[in-house]
Amino acid sequence: MLDSVHTGAENEGGSDDYPIELKGISNFEMESFLDANSARFFSEECTFNWKQLAAALHLSTMWAFDDLRSRLIKHMEKDIGTVDPLDRVDVALQCRVEAWLHPAYKDVCERSTKLTAAEGERLGMARFSAICRVIHVAITNPAGEVLLRACIAVGALPTERGTQKLEQFQIGTWTCSP
């Protein structure tokens, strides 16, 4: 294979002086992918952090390493609630894990701080404006105690396959419909 002209330049991969170039892939991503791929299984004491797992997931998705991709997703889901929701959106979109999108959007909507301009740029205009259309609702009793807290989506949230209208989604123990 290394003698094939389809691998790049004529001498590419022939010696250390002519390495195979993988354009657009950082050393960190490649090291993370190789480390994750060489691990036979992920145990409870896995030492990979979210950034390493996300980098390995990115390459396993890009190169169709389906078994490794499945194992990474399963392992990442164990601690996904501790990861910043915007980081989850980034990884979900980059690695086509659509099941992570709406929970991350929900967490962004429910957090106590509003989106910043920098986060809006990170999300992109479509996602930023969709999240901004989410209405926060709190129903209180006469004493001011909150009886129900919910978010109701107005419009739709973008997914990997385009914009999809949210018919219904669950927040906490309450199911909300826009």
N, C-alpha and C positions, 0 to 999 in steps of 0.2 A: 504494500500500500504506500509506503513512503517513497517508492520510486515513481508512483503515478503522478502525471502532470496535473491531475485534478486536485491535489492537495495544496496547491499554491505555486510559489516560485519553483524553478527547476531544482534547486538544491535544498529547498525547505525541508527540514527534518533530517537531512543527511548527516549533519554533525552539530556539535554545540555552537559552532559559528553560524549556523543557519537554522535557528529554531523554527518550529511551526508556530505561526502567529494566529492567535485567536482574537481577532479584533472585537472590541466592545466588551471584553470580559476582563475584569480586574484580577490581580493576583489573589486578593482576598476571596473573591467568588470561587475561583478555581480551587484554592486550598480548602475552602469550606465544603465544596462539592466532593473533592477527593476524600476528605476526612469522613464525611457522612457516608459516602459510598463504601469506604473500607470498613465502617462499623457494621457488624453483622446484624445487630439489633440495637434498639435504643432502650436502655434500662432506666429505671427511676433516677439513677445517679448520673444521667447524661450531663456532660459538662459543656455542651454547645449552648451559646446564648441565642437570643431571638435573631440577631443580625446574621449570625453564621447559618442558622437554620434557614432563614429567608434566602440567603445567597445560594445555598445548596438547593433549595426548592426551586429557585429561579432557573438554575442550569438543568436540574432534573426535568423540569417542565419543558424547557427549550429543546432539550435533546431526547425527550420521550423516554426517560428512565422511569417508567410507570410504577414499578415496584418500590423504588426508592422514593418517588414522589408521594405515594400512598403512605409509606412509613413516616415520612417527614410531616405530612399533614396531620396524621394521627398523633404524633408526638407533640407538634406545635399546638394542637387543640387543647392539650392538658393545661397549659398555662396562658391561653390566649386572652383571658380576662384581665391579666396583669399588664398586657402590652398596650401602649398608647393606641387609641382607636384610629388615628391617622396613619400610623405605621401599619396597622392591620388593613386599612383601605389600600395603601400602596402595594402591599404584598398580595392581597386578594386580586387586585387588578393585574399586576405584573405576572402572577402565577396562575391566573384563571381559577381561583377558589371562590366562586360566587357565594357560597354559603356563609362566608365571613363578612360580606359587604353590609347587609342590613343590620346585623348586630353591632357592627362598628359605627354605622350611621346613627343608630339608636343611642349608643354611648356618647357620641359627639353631641347629640341633641339634648341629652339628659345631664351633661356635665354642668357645673356651676358657672364656668367661664364661657363667654361667647367666642365665636371664631374670630381670629385675628386676620389682618390683611395677608400676612405671610402664609397662614394656613389656607386662606382662600386661594392664593396663588398655587399652593401645593396641590389642593384638591382639583383645581381647574374651575372655570366659570360655571359649567353645567352642574357639577356636584355642589359647589358653594351656594349657588342660587337655590338649588333644590333643598338643601339643608336649611337655608334661611327661611324657606317657606313653611317650615315645620312650626306649628303653633303649640306653645306650652299651655296646658290647661291645669288648673288646680281648683278643686271644689272644696270649699271649707264649710264648716258648720257655723252657727252664730257666735260661738266662742272663739272662732278663728283657727280651730284645729283642722288640719288638712285631712279630708276624708278620701280623696282620690287625686292622684297626680298622674297625668298622662301627656303624651305627645300625639298630636294628630297631624298626619302628613297632608299637605295641601298640594296636589299635583302628583309628581312622580320623582323617584330617585333613579339616577343612572346606574346601569349594571353593565357587565361586560358585553352583553348582547344588545345594548341600546337602552333607551329609557323605557322603564316599565312602570305603569300606574300601580300604586300600592292600594290594593283592595282592602287589605286588613293586615294588621301586624300586632304582635303582642308585646306589651311593656309590663314587666313585673307579672302580676297576676291578672292584669286587665287586658282585654282584647279591644283594640281601638279600630274604628273604621273612619276613613276620611269623609 
